[in-house]
């Protein structure tokens, strides 16, 4: 082959590669990559049915509202090996991992320890958590001026913690916080983690390995702490998800072909269509099926919803707007 032919062939391949790169770039900008998340619900009480898990539902709704794509929810028992395997796998796979449960004061609360081992870390006494406990729940601890402690060398053996330069404890004088071993257990966190505190609560949101967020299992605490942290996630999440719903009195079997065709048409543009029977009596004027359209391009979501309504003899349902963060 002549040098001229080689040059022409190289030029054609260069143009082809440039066109391919431009196409990929256009696709990536038209359908932004969603941040992904998973939830690891920890506790024998969930698997036995003794306690109903409401945290994963609250989490999924909250993440949807800010545009994070929840991909997986798993429940594991209070077994170290299973916690380690699951949290490692999730941390490698998803942008965010949220765990709930297993950070209390009893022997079966092994979440901190298990997650520390999962990432080759160890637990250390977190001074700030103990100080927050002393300020917010003073009945859980006893504060004594350091000068009044007879044997400072015995502090570690007796599970004491020195709190220094804190104006809210003992007037800022060097002090000693005394607490029980079970309570101290709740202040032992992975050494390489960082903590975020919610106003009014001493329980920390512990974040380790960059993307693993360790929450308590008590719904009231979980909801308060997640709500307080959501604005931070929202800044990273990108374009929020949008949802539009269509109701129809036709049975699901009558609309399946139309929904399949529309999903195939708009799926490449980031649209997801779901069909959910309501078991209403269509003859009585109540919808039998609700169809949802989810995407990040609001005008496109509205367009697809209108097309679906026309195709299945349906009607657009009222828009539910999430509360501002």
Secondary structure, 3 states (H helix, E strand, C coil): CCHHHHHHHHHHHHHHHHHHHHHHHHHHHHCCCCCEEEEEEECHHHHCCCCCCCHHHHHHHHHHHHCCEEEEEEEECCCHHHHHHHHHHHHHHCCEEEEECCCCCCCCCCHHHHHHHHCCCCEEECHHHHHHHHHHCHHHCEEEEHHHCCCHHHCCCCCEEEECCCCCCHHHCCEEEECCHHHHHCCEEECCCEEEECCCCCCEEEEECCCEEEECCCHHHHHHHHHHHHHHHHHHHCCCCEEEEEEECCCHHHHHHHHHHHHHHHHHHCCEEEEEECCCCHHHCCCCEEEEEEECCHHHHHHHHHHHHHHCCEEECCCCCCCCC
